[in-house]
Amino acid sequence: NLEFNVEESERIFVSKINIFGNNITKENVIRNQLELDEGDPFNKILATKSINNIKNLNFFKSVDLEIVDLDEGSKEINIAVQEKPTGEITAGAGVGTSGGTIGFGVKENNYLGKGLGVNANATITSESFKGIFGIENPNFNNSDKSIFGNVQAIEIDRMKNNGYKTNKTGFEIG
């Protein structure tokens, strides 16, 4: 024989969510990752999932959660973040049988604290130039859908050896 006793417990609500330590990242970028909102019933599983969502942004060294009991029936959630550098600079050079190559690039994963990804890079050889500039919004209009755009230019100059020069420019959106 199996007997289940189901009792209604006290309803506890989230009265306030505080975010501390975000000097660069806009607060709405962090709040978009929260599974709970002020006024919602408190749920420990959703609070933990919210912290994991913030960590997955990869903008922060640490993300700490503190749940404070207020008066009966309400809790306050404090989230403390410690930001980390989110940009990259790359440079490279090489020499091979077809000549030398120089490349450089700049990438920022949290542009202006808005959670936008910006990428620019260029490669130069003795016969060509290739450049690309791209921007991506991984959470367009809070829809969890990504939107991106790239602009690229390629110029190949083989006038000395083969007698032709080509240019190619294009864009990509998605």
Number of C-alpha atoms within 10 A of each C-alpha: 2 3 5 5 4 6 6 5 6 8 10 17 18 22 18 15 17 13 14 13 13 16 11 14 18 14 15 13 18 22 16 18 20 19 16 22 17 15 14 14 16 21 13 11 10 13 19 14 15 21 19 14 16 21 18 11 15 15 24 18 11 13 17 12 15 12 14 13 14 11 8 10 14 18 21 18 21 16 19 16 22 14 17 12 12 15 15 11 12 10 12 10 12 10 10 7 5 9 10 13 17 15 17 15 17 15 19 18 22 22 19 12 17 16 21 18 19 20 19 18 18 18 18 17 18 13 17 16 18 18 18 18 18 18 20 20 20 17 16 13 11 12 9 12 10 13 14 16 14 17 15 17 15 17 16 16 17 14 11 9 8 8 8 10 13 11 12 10 12 10 12 10 11 8
